[in-house]
Amino acid sequence: YIIPDVQRRETTFKGRLGYACLNTILRNKKPANQAVFCSRTCRLDSLSKYGIDWVKDLGRKNLEDLITIIQWNEENNIRFFRISSEMFPFASHAVHGYSLEYCTSLLARAGELANRYGHRLTTHPGQYTQLGSPRPEVVQAAIRELEYHSEMLDRMGIGLDGVIIVHGGGVYGDKIATIERIKKSIRVLLRQNVRNRLVLENDELCYNAEELLSICEELDIPLVFADYHHDKLNPSSIPPSVIIQRANAIWKRRGMTPKQHLSEPRPGAITLMEKRAHADRCETLPPDLPDDIGMTLKLAYAKDKEQAVLHLYRIYGLQPVIQASLRPPNANGTKETRGRKSNKRAKASAANASTVLDPN
């Protein structure tokens, strides 16, 4: 591979950088049966056809590959990783859900390895985890999903820095009422072991950092500050420095290590929909970051994952980099969004939220 030089910069940041869910080098190993990844899943009709034991075996394979990813991360000085929510397919399903007890020893093995290396592992349930929904069945599904993530981290023996991150979700035509439902769900419906790990994160459409910070301070729930979502897409009336200071006070009070999310827009992005698509890599770190903060590169809908971390390592000299682990950047980045942030869905969401937020 021809790896281009980077423009060197300086920073006082001494925390960790991490990435989410997928390692591109391991995922793209050839032949395909040697690929390493943690998101094997299936459709409901496959579950019906092959049975729950077949589905649970997918989870076992995902967990085995997580161990491989943890080892690769350690060898490449990356000690911060977000576990895929698809580790155990249908584990939180209302009908077909199952306990993770069958993987107790393997979960403990993965957690022991992460703890021995001093790695931080976190999770981030998907967009259907809606604690503020007016529909009780949706809230119950969200609670089951959070309990599944908590069980996974608990069985791994991961401490409370292993947080479960959720967004505020939708506004359902009445943001004030929805916020009250969110607070009730957290205060009344969540088990203590789940609440102990729960943190909230601002987003680019519905809830900015200031709005969630008021919930977090009231309920003593940490806030993950998404820098790009705040500064560029859905700003608050108070500056990021104040938000971070107040958010970090909650983390400190709870005895937990702060966490932030970093991302940048794709080059050439102009419209809100285009700006929602994350760039493959980040070129800069925010100034004046506290030394003890952990930062995940929020690149869930881009391709570069661990390469984005290694890229910043090279720019700022944060960690030694193994040359063989580097891959060249994608020369043909697109402005289009992916997955749940498709333009059609995003436009509909933006229209629904347009009366309750400033575009982020």
C-alpha positions as CSV (number, residue, x, y, z in Angstrom):
1,Y,0.0,0.0,0.0
2,I,1.1,3.5,-0.7
3,I,0.4,5.5,2.4
4,P,0.5,9.3,2.0
5,D,2.2,11.6,4.4
6,V,0.1,13.5,6.9
7,Q,0.3,17.1,8.1
8,R,1.7,17.0,11.6
9,R,0.0,18.9,14.4
10,E,0.4,19.4,18.1
11,T,-2.1,18.7,20.9
12,T,-2.1,18.5,24.7
13,F,-4.6,15.6,24.6
14,K,-3.4,12.5,26.3
15,G,-6.6,10.5,26.5
16,R,-7.7,7.6,24.3
17,L,-9.1,7.4,20.8
18,G,-11.3,4.6,19.8
19,Y,-13.7,3.4,17.1
20,A,-17.0,1.6,16.7
21,C,-18.0,-1.9,16.0
22,L,-16.0,-3.0,13.0
23,N,-12.3,-3.4,12.1
24,T,-11.9,-2.9,8.4
25,I,-8.6,-4.9,8.1
26,L,-10.0,-7.9,9.9
27,R,-13.4,-7.7,8.3
28,N,-11.8,-7.8,4.8
29,K,-9.5,-10.7,5.3
30,K,-9.4,-13.2,2.5
31,P,-10.8,-15.8,1.9
32,A,-14.1,-14.6,3.2
33,N,-14.4,-17.4,5.8
34,Q,-11.4,-15.9,7.6
35,A,-13.1,-12.5,8.0
36,V,-13.3,-11.3,11.6
37,F,-16.4,-9.3,12.7
38,C,-18.9,-9.0,15.5
39,S,-22.2,-8.3,13.6
40,R,-23.4,-11.6,12.3
41,T,-27.1,-11.5,12.4
42,C,-30.2,-12.9,10.6
43,R,-33.8,-12.2,9.7
44,L,-36.7,-13.5,11.7
45,D,-37.6,-16.0,9.0
46,S,-34.1,-17.5,9.3
47,L,-34.6,-17.8,13.1
48,S,-37.8,-19.7,12.4
49,K,-36.2,-21.9,9.8
50,Y,-32.9,-22.8,11.6
51,G,-34.0,-22.4,15.2
52,I,-32.8,-20.4,18.2
53,D,-29.7,-22.5,18.8
54,W,-28.4,-21.6,15.3
55,V,-29.0,-17.9,16.2
56,K,-27.2,-18.2,19.5
57,D,-24.3,-19.8,17.7
58,L,-24.0,-16.6,15.6
59,G,-23.6,-14.7,18.9
60,R,-20.9,-17.1,20.0
61,K,-19.0,-16.6,16.8
62,N,-19.4,-12.8,17.2
63,L,-18.0,-13.0,20.7
64,E,-15.0,-15.1,19.6
65,D,-14.2,-12.5,17.0
66,L,-14.5,-9.7,19.5
67,I,-11.6,-11.4,21.4
68,T,-9.6,-11.3,18.2
69,I,-10.4,-7.6,17.7
70,I,-9.4,-6.8,21.3
71,Q,-6.1,-8.5,20.7
72,W,-5.5,-6.6,17.4
73,N,-6.4,-3.3,19.1
74,E,-3.9,-3.9,21.8
75,E,-1.2,-4.7,19.3
76,N,-2.0,-1.4,17.6
77,N,-2.2,0.7,20.7
78,I,-6.0,1.3,20.5
79,R,-7.6,0.7,23.9
80,F,-11.1,2.1,23.3
81,F,-13.8,0.2,21.4
82,R,-17.6,0.2,21.0
83,I,-19.1,-3.2,20.8
84,S,-21.6,-3.9,18.1
85,S,-25.2,-4.0,19.3
86,E,-25.7,-7.0,17.0
87,M,-23.4,-9.2,19.0
88,F,-26.3,-11.5,20.1
89,P,-29.1,-11.4,17.4
90,F,-32.6,-11.2,18.8
91,A,-31.4,-11.4,22.4
92,S,-33.8,-8.7,23.4
93,H,-36.7,-9.8,21.2
94,A,-40.1,-9.9,23.0
95,V,-40.8,-13.5,21.9
96,H,-37.5,-15.0,20.9
97,G,-35.2,-13.2,23.4
98,Y,-32.7,-15.3,25.4
99,S,-30.3,-15.1,28.3
100,L,-26.6,-14.8,27.6
101,E,-25.9,-17.4,30.3
102,Y,-24.9,-19.9,27.6
103,C,-21.9,-17.7,26.8
104,T,-20.9,-17.0,30.4
105,S,-17.4,-18.4,30.1
106,L,-16.6,-16.8,26.7
107,L,-18.0,-13.4,27.9
108,A,-15.8,-13.6,30.9
109,R,-12.8,-14.5,28.8
110,A,-13.4,-11.4,26.5
111,G,-13.9,-9.2,29.5
112,E,-10.8,-10.5,31.3
113,L,-8.7,-9.8,28.2
114,A,-10.0,-6.2,27.9
115,N,-9.6,-5.6,31.6
116,R,-6.0,-7.0,31.6
117,Y,-5.1,-4.8,28.7
118,G,-6.9,-1.8,30.3
119,H,-9.2,-1.4,27.3
120,R,-12.5,0.5,27.6
121,L,-15.5,-1.2,26.0
122,T,-18.8,0.6,25.5
123,T,-22.1,0.0,23.7
124,H,-24.6,2.1,21.8
125,P,-28.1,0.6,21.1
126,G,-29.7,1.6,17.9
127,Q,-32.3,4.3,17.0
128,Y,-35.2,2.2,17.9
129,T,-34.3,2.4,21.6
130,Q,-36.8,5.1,22.4
131,L,-37.3,5.8,26.1
132,G,-39.6,8.8,25.4
133,S,-42.0,7.0,23.1
134,P,-45.8,7.5,23.9
135,R,-46.3,3.8,23.1
136,P,-45.7,1.6,26.1
137,E,-44.6,-1.4,23.9
138,V,-41.9,0.7,22.3
139,V,-40.6,1.8,25.7
140,Q,-40.7,-1.9,26.9
141,A,-38.7,-2.9,23.8
142,A,-36.1,-0.2,24.7
143,I,-35.9,-1.4,28.2
144,R,-35.3,-5.0,27.0
145,E,-32.6,-3.7,24.7
146,L,-30.8,-1.8,27.5
147,E,-31.1,-4.8,29.8
148,Y,-29.5,-7.0,27.1
149,H,-26.5,-4.6,26.7
150,S,-26.2,-4.4,30.5
151,E,-26.2,-8.2,30.8
152,M,-23.5,-8.5,28.2
153,L,-21.2,-6.0,30.0
154,D,-22.0,-7.4,33.4
155,R,-21.1,-11.0,32.3
156,M,-17.9,-9.7,30.8
157,G,-16.9,-8.1,34.2
158,I,-16.6,-4.7,32.6
159,G,-16.7,-1.8,35.1
160,L,-19.0,1.2,35.0
161,D,-16.8,2.9,32.4
162,G,-18.4,0.4,30.1
163,V,-21.4,2.7,29.4
164,I,-24.5,2.2,27.4
165,I,-25.1,5.3,25.2
166,V,-28.6,6.3,23.9
167,H,-29.9,9.4,22.1
168,G,-33.0,11.2,23.3
169,G,-34.9,9.8,20.3
170,G,-37.9,11.4,18.6
171,V,-40.0,14.3,19.9
172,Y,-43.4,12.9,18.9
173,G,-44.9,16.3,18.3
174,D,-44.4,17.5,21.9
175,K,-40.8,17.7,23.1
176,I,-41.7,18.8,26.6
177,A,-44.0,15.9,27.2
178,T,-41.4,13.5,25.6
179,I,-38.7,14.7,27.9
180,E,-40.9,14.0,30.9
181,R,-41.5,10.4,29.5
182,I,-37.7,10.0,29.1
183,K,-37.1,11.0,32.7
184,K,-39.9,8.7,34.0
185,S,-38.5,5.8,32.0
186,I,-35.0,6.4,33.5
187,R,-36.1,7.1,37.0
188,V,-38.9,4.5,37.4
189,L,-38.6,1.8,34.8
190,L,-34.9,1.0,34.5
191,R,-33.3,-1.5,36.8
192,Q,-30.4,0.0,38.8
193,N,-27.7,-2.0,37.1
194,V,-28.9,-0.6,33.7
195,R,-29.2,2.9,35.0
196,N,-25.7,2.7,36.4
197,R,-24.4,2.4,32.9
198,L,-26.8,4.6,31.0
199,V,-25.5,7.8,29.4
200,L,-27.2,10.2,27.0
201,E,-25.8,11.7,23.8
202,N,-26.9,14.8,21.9
203,D,-27.9,14.4,18.2
204,E,-28.2,16.5,15.1
205,L,-32.0,16.6,14.7
206,C,-34.0,16.4,17.9
207,Y,-32.1,17.0,21.1
208,N,-29.0,19.3,21.4
209,A,-26.5,19.0,24.3
210,E,-28.1,21.7,26.4
211,E,-31.5,20.0,26.3
212,L,-30.1,16.7,27.4
213,L,-27.7,18.3,29.9
214,S,-30.7,19.5,32.0
215,I,-32.0,15.9,32.1
216,C,-28.6,14.5,32.9
217,E,-28.0,17.0,35.8
218,E,-31.5,16.3,37.2
219,L,-31.1,12.5,37.1
220,D,-27.3,12.3,37.6
221,I,-26.9,10.6,34.3
222,P,-23.6,11.4,32.4
223,L,-23.7,13.1,29.0
224,V,-21.6,12.1,26.0
225,F,-20.9,15.3,24.2
226,A,-20.9,14.8,20.4
227,D,-18.8,17.8,19.3
228,Y,-19.7,17.9,15.6
229,H,-23.5,17.3,16.2
230,H,-23.4,20.2,18.6
231,D,-21.2,22.8,17.0
232,K,-22.2,22.3,13.4
233,L,-25.7,20.9,13.2
234,N,-27.8,21.4,16.4
235,P,-26.1,24.1,18.6
236,S,-27.1,25.0,22.1
237,S,-27.4,28.5,23.5
238,I,-24.3,27.9,25.7
239,P,-20.8,27.3,24.4
240,P,-19.3,23.8,24.2
241,S,-16.7,24.7,26.9
242,V,-19.5,25.3,29.4
243,I,-21.4,22.1,28.4
244,I,-18.2,20.0,28.7
245,Q,-17.4,21.4,32.1
246,R,-20.9,20.7,33.4
247,A,-21.0,17.3,31.8
248,N,-17.6,16.3,33.2
249,A,-18.8,17.3,36.7
250,I,-21.4,14.5,36.4
251,W,-18.9,12.0,35.2
252,K,-16.6,12.9,38.1
253,R,-19.4,12.8,40.6
254,R,-20.3,9.3,39.4
255,G,-16.6,8.2,39.5
256,M,-16.6,7.5,35.7
257,T,-14.2,8.5,32.9
258,P,-15.7,11.1,30.6
259,K,-16.4,10.2,27.0
260,Q,-16.9,12.3,23.9
261,H,-17.7,11.6,20.3
262,L,-15.8,13.2,17.4
263,S,-16.7,13.3,13.7
264,E,-16.4,15.6,10.7
265,P,-18.6,16.1,7.7
266,R,-17.7,14.6,4.4
267,P,-15.8,17.0,2.1
268,G,-18.0,19.2,0.1
269,A,-21.1,18.7,2.2
270,I,-23.5,21.7,2.0
271,T,-27.0,20.7,2.9
272,L,-28.1,19.4,6.3
273,M,-28.6,15.9,4.9
274,E,-25.2,15.9,3.3
275,K,-23.6,17.2,6.6
276,R,-25.1,14.3,8.5
277,A,-22.8,11.9,6.6
278,H,-19.6,11.4,8.6
279,A,-16.2,11.8,6.9
280,D,-14.1,8.6,6.6
281,R,-11.5,10.2,8.8
282,C,-11.0,13.2,11.1
283,E,-8.2,15.6,10.4
284,T,-8.1,17.6,13.6
285,L,-8.8,17.1,17.3
286,P,-10.8,19.8,19.2
287,P,-8.6,22.3,21.1
288,D,-8.2,22.2,24.9
289,L,-9.4,18.7,25.5
290,P,-9.0,17.5,29.1
291,D,-6.1,15.0,29.4
292,D,-8.3,12.3,31.1
293,I,-11.1,12.2,28.6
294,G,-11.8,9.2,26.3
295,M,-12.9,10.0,22.8
296,T,-14.6,7.7,20.3
297,L,-14.4,8.7,16.7
298,K,-18.0,8.6,15.8
299,L,-17.7,7.1,12.3
300,A,-20.4,4.5,12.5
301,Y,-21.6,5.2,8.9
302,A,-18.2,5.6,7.3
303,K,-15.7,2.9,6.3
304,D,-12.4,3.8,8.0
305,K,-12.9,2.8,11.6
306,E,-9.5,1.8,13.0
307,Q,-7.8,3.6,10.2
308,A,-9.4,6.9,11.4
309,V,-7.7,6.3,14.8
310,L,-4.4,5.5,13.3
311,H,-4.6,8.5,11.1
312,L,-4.9,10.8,14.1
313,Y,-2.2,8.9,15.8
314,R,0.1,9.8,12.9
315,I,-1.0,13.5,12.7
316,Y,-0.5,14.2,16.4
317,G,2.1,11.6,17.4
318,L,-0.3,10.1,20.0
319,Q,0.9,6.5,19.7
320,P,3.4,4.4,17.7
321,V,1.8,3.1,14.5
322,I,2.6,-0.2,12.8
323,Q,3.1,0.6,9.1
324,A,1.6,-2.8,8.0
325,S,-1.7,-1.8,9.7
326,L,-2.1,1.3,7.6
327,R,-4.4,1.6,4.6
328,P,-4.7,4.5,2.2
329,P,-7.7,6.8,2.5
330,N,-10.6,6.4,0.1
331,A,-10.1,8.8,-2.8
332,N,-13.8,8.9,-3.8
333,G,-15.7,10.0,-0.6
334,T,-19.3,10.6,-1.2
335,K,-21.6,13.2,0.4
336,E,-24.5,10.7,0.5
337,T,-25.7,9.4,3.9
338,R,-26.0,5.7,4.7
339,G,-28.3,3.4,6.6
340,R,-30.8,5.1,8.9
341,K,-29.6,8.5,7.8
342,S,-30.8,8.0,4.3
343,N,-31.8,11.3,2.7
344,K,-35.5,10.3,2.5
345,R,-35.7,9.3,6.2
346,A,-33.6,12.3,7.3
347,K,-35.8,14.8,5.5
348,A,-38.9,13.3,7.1
349,S,-37.3,13.4,10.5
350,A,-36.1,17.0,10.0
351,A,-39.6,18.1,9.0
352,N,-41.1,16.5,12.1
353,A,-38.5,18.2,14.3
354,S,-38.3,21.5,12.6
355,T,-40.5,23.4,15.1
356,V,-38.6,22.3,18.1
357,L,-34.9,22.7,17.3
358,D,-32.4,24.8,15.5
359,P,-30.9,22.8,12.6
360,N,-27.7,21.1,13.9
